[in-house]
């Protein structure tokens, strides 16, 4: 088992990789990759179980444009080469900004926002019916909570008491049209999931030890699904990005690339 310090070093490596990926095309969802790096480090290098080289648990990414975070983790694991990762978002590359199902590590096609939790519920229920000991971790965004389908899926997950399902809500408080509080308020997220029958907890998601502890508590659920409201900061780890209004999707010039790598350390 890795120490918190070892996982933090992996998270730093994932942040560097995200910046390198965006540099290849000159733009991308760098902010999401940086914000989710701590969660990715805990999931892929501590929480997900393996059978040999293969993962026996799965990650369902509903927020397709956050794929850069998953790509960086899979690159660290050697699933994708560094050369291929540098083709992120480019014509002809399979490393698209929003992933397609069938790509290693992506059981669904993400990007049609608000649909991923429904698919995760179906996969988790199917695992139970087939007698498979598999956990499903579903990553959704705070903006996706504005979609009614998300809440229908939550109701189903609670109805079937899917204790093999953990929902991680990337609560970065920024969507394409601004702060969700101004677009369509979704808080209090934890109370809403609890009302639907989830075990719900809020965690500061760029505090790696706190994330690790919360995910391990979620993995001990016995009679219901778990929702972790992960309060993230877009661009975390690169101070100059955190204050940048367009960090949701940004240009990464050579100057920006060099400054980001210096700030990551």
C-alpha positions in Angstrom: 0.0 0.0 0.0 1.3 3.4 -1.0 1.8 6.2 1.6 0.1 9.6 1.3 3.4 11.0 0.2 3.8 8.5 -2.6 0.2 9.2 -3.8 0.9 13.0 -3.6 4.0 12.5 -5.8 1.8 10.6 -8.3 -0.8 13.4 -8.3 2.0 15.9 -9.1 3.1 13.7 -12.0 -0.5 13.5 -13.3 -0.7 17.3 -13.2 2.5 17.6 -15.2 1.2 15.1 -17.7 -2.1 17.1 -18.2 -0.1 20.2 -19.0 2.1 18.2 -21.5 -1.0 16.8 -23.2 -2.6 20.3 -23.7 0.7 21.7 -25.0 0.6 19.2 -27.9 -2.6 20.8 -29.4 -2.1 24.2 -27.8 -5.3 24.0 -25.7 -7.5 21.7 -23.7 -9.3 21.0 -20.4 -6.2 21.6 -18.3 -8.2 22.9 -15.4 -10.2 19.7 -15.0 -7.1 17.5 -15.1 -5.4 19.6 -12.5 -8.5 19.7 -10.2 -9.0 15.9 -10.3 -5.4 14.8 -10.0 -5.7 13.9 -6.3 -8.9 11.9 -6.8 -7.2 10.1 -9.8 -4.1 9.3 -7.7 -6.3 7.7 -4.9 -8.6 5.9 -7.3 -6.1 4.3 -9.7 -3.2 3.8 -7.4 -4.8 2.9 -4.1 -8.6 2.1 -4.3 -9.3 0.2 -7.5 -8.8 -3.5 -7.1 -6.9 -5.6 -9.7 -6.8 -9.1 -11.1 -3.3 -9.4 -12.4 -2.7 -6.4 -14.7 -6.4 -5.7 -15.2 -8.6 -3.6 -13.0 -11.5 -5.6 -11.5 -13.3 -2.3 -10.5 -14.4 0.3 -13.0 -14.5 4.1 -13.4 -17.4 5.5 -15.3 -16.7 9.1 -16.4 -19.9 10.9 -17.1 -18.2 14.3 -17.5 -16.6 13.4 -20.8 -14.6 16.6 -21.1 -12.7 15.7 -17.9 -11.2 12.7 -19.7 -7.8 14.4 -19.6 -7.6 13.4 -15.9 -8.3 9.8 -16.6 -5.9 9.7 -19.6 -3.1 11.0 -17.3 -3.7 8.3 -14.8 -3.9 5.6 -17.4 -0.7 7.0 -18.9 1.0 6.7 -15.5 -0.1 3.0 -15.5 1.3 2.5 -19.0 -2.0 1.9 -20.7 -1.2 4.8 -23.1 2.3 5.8 -24.2 3.5 9.3 -23.7 3.7 9.7 -27.4 0.1 8.9 -27.8 -1.0 11.1 -25.0 0.6 14.0 -26.7 -1.9 13.6 -29.5 -4.7 14.6 -27.1 -7.6 16.2 -29.0 -5.9 16.2 -32.4 -7.4 15.0 -35.6 -7.1 11.2 -36.1 -6.2 10.6 -32.4 -8.1 8.1 -30.3 -7.2 10.3 -27.3 -10.1 12.6 -27.9 -11.1 15.5 -25.6 -14.3 13.5 -24.8 -13.8 9.7 -24.9 -15.5 7.0 -26.8 -16.5 3.7 -25.2 -14.2 0.8 -26.2 -11.1 2.8 -25.4 -9.2 1.2 -22.6 -10.4 2.5 -19.3 -13.7 4.0 -20.7 -16.7 1.7 -20.4 -19.0 4.4 -21.7 -19.0 7.3 -24.2 -18.9 10.4 -22.1 -19.9 13.9 -23.0 -23.7 13.8 -23.3 -23.8 15.4 -19.9 -26.3 14.0 -17.4 -26.3 10.4 -18.7 -23.4 8.8 -17.1 -24.9 8.0 -13.7 -27.7 6.1 -15.4 -25.2 3.9 -17.2 -23.2 3.4 -14.0 -26.3 2.3 -12.2 -27.0 -0.2 -14.9 -23.5 -1.6 -14.8 -23.6 -1.8 -11.0 -26.9 -3.5 -11.0 -25.8 -5.9 -13.7 -22.7 -6.8 -11.6 -24.9 -7.7 -8.7 -27.3 -9.8 -10.7 -24.3 -11.7 -12.3 -22.7 -12.2 -8.9 -19.6 -10.2 -9.7 -17.7 -8.5 -6.9 -17.0 -5.3 -8.8 -17.3 -1.7 -7.6 -18.3 1.1 -9.9 -17.0 4.6 -9.3 -18.9 7.2 -11.3 -17.6 10.7 -11.7 -20.2 13.4 -12.4 -20.0 17.2 -12.5 -21.9 19.7 -10.4 -23.4 21.0 -13.6 -24.8 17.6 -14.5 -26.9 17.8 -11.4 -29.1 20.2 -13.3 -30.2 17.4 -15.5 -33.3 15.4 -14.4 -31.9 12.1 -15.6 -29.2 12.3 -13.0 -31.8 12.3 -10.2 -33.8 9.5 -11.8 -30.6 7.5 -11.8 -29.9 8.4 -8.2 -33.4 7.3 -7.2 -32.8 4.0 -8.9 -29.5 3.4 -7.3 -31.0 4.0 -3.8 -34.0 1.8 -4.7 -31.8 -1.1 -5.6 -29.5 -0.4 -2.6 -26.4 -0.5 -4.8 -23.7 -0.6 -2.2 -21.2 -1.4 -5.0 -21.7 2.2 -6.5 -19.7 5.3 -5.4 -20.6 8.6 -7.0 -18.0 11.3 -7.0 -19.4 14.7 -7.7 -16.7 17.1 -9.1 -18.1 20.2 -7.4 -15.8 22.8 -9.0 -18.5 25.5 -9.1 -17.7 26.4 -12.7 -19.6 25.4 -15.9 -19.5 26.8 -19.4 -22.0 29.5 -18.5 -20.5 30.4 -15.1 -21.1 29.4 -11.5 -23.9 26.8 -11.2 -25.3 28.9 -8.3 -26.2 31.5 -10.9 -27.1 29.2 -13.8 -29.3 26.7 -11.8 -28.4 26.2 -8.2 -27.7 22.6 -7.2 -26.7 23.0 -3.5 -27.0 21.5 -0.9 -25.7 18.5 -2.9 -24.9 16.2 0.0 -28.3 16.8 1.6 -30.1 16.0 -1.7 -28.3 12.8 -2.3 -29.0 11.8 1.4 -32.7 12.5 0.8 -32.6 10.2 -2.2 -31.3 7.4 0.1 -27.5 7.7 -0.4 -24.9 7.7 2.3 -23.5 11.2 1.5 -20.3 13.0 2.6 -18.6 16.2 1.5 -14.8 16.2 1.2 -12.2 18.8 0.3 -11.0 17.0 -2.8 -7.6 18.7 -3.2 -6.6 17.4 0.2 -5.3 14.0 -0.8 -5.4 12.3 2.7 -9.0 13.5 3.2 -9.9 12.2 -0.3 -8.2 8.9 0.5 -10.0 8.5 3.8 -13.4 9.4 2.3 -13.1 6.9 -0.6 -12.0 4.1 1.7 -15.1 4.8 3.9 -17.3 4.7 0.8 -15.8 1.3 -0.1 -17.1 -0.1 3.3 -20.8 0.7 2.5 -23.0 -2.2 3.3 -26.6 -1.4 2.3 -26.7 1.7 0.1 -24.8 3.7 -2.6 -22.5 6.4 -1.5 -22.2 10.0 -2.8 -19.0 11.9 -2.2 -19.4 15.6 -2.9 -15.8 16.5 -3.9 -15.2 20.2 -3.5 -12.5 20.8 -6.1 -10.7 23.8 -7.5 -10.2 24.1 -11.2 -6.5 24.5 -12.0 -5.4 23.4 -8.5 -1.6 23.0 -8.3 -0.9 25.9 -10.7 -1.7 29.1 -8.8 -1.8 31.2 -11.9 -4.5 29.0 -13.4 -6.7 29.1 -10.3 -7.4 32.8 -10.8 -7.8 32.6 -14.6 -11.3 33.1 -15.7 -11.0 30.8 -18.7 -9.4 27.8 -16.9 -12.5 25.6 -17.8 -11.0 25.4 -21.3 -7.8 27.2 -22.1 -5.0 27.9 -24.5 -1.6 26.4 -23.5 1.2 28.2 -25.3 4.8 27.5 -24.7 5.0 30.3 -22.2 2.0 29.0 -20.3 3.4 25.5 -20.4 6.7 26.5 -18.9 5.2 28.6 -16.2 2.7 25.8 -15.3 5.5 23.3 -15.0 7.5 25.6 -12.8 4.5 26.2 -10.5 3.7 22.5 -10.2 7.4 21.9 -9.2 
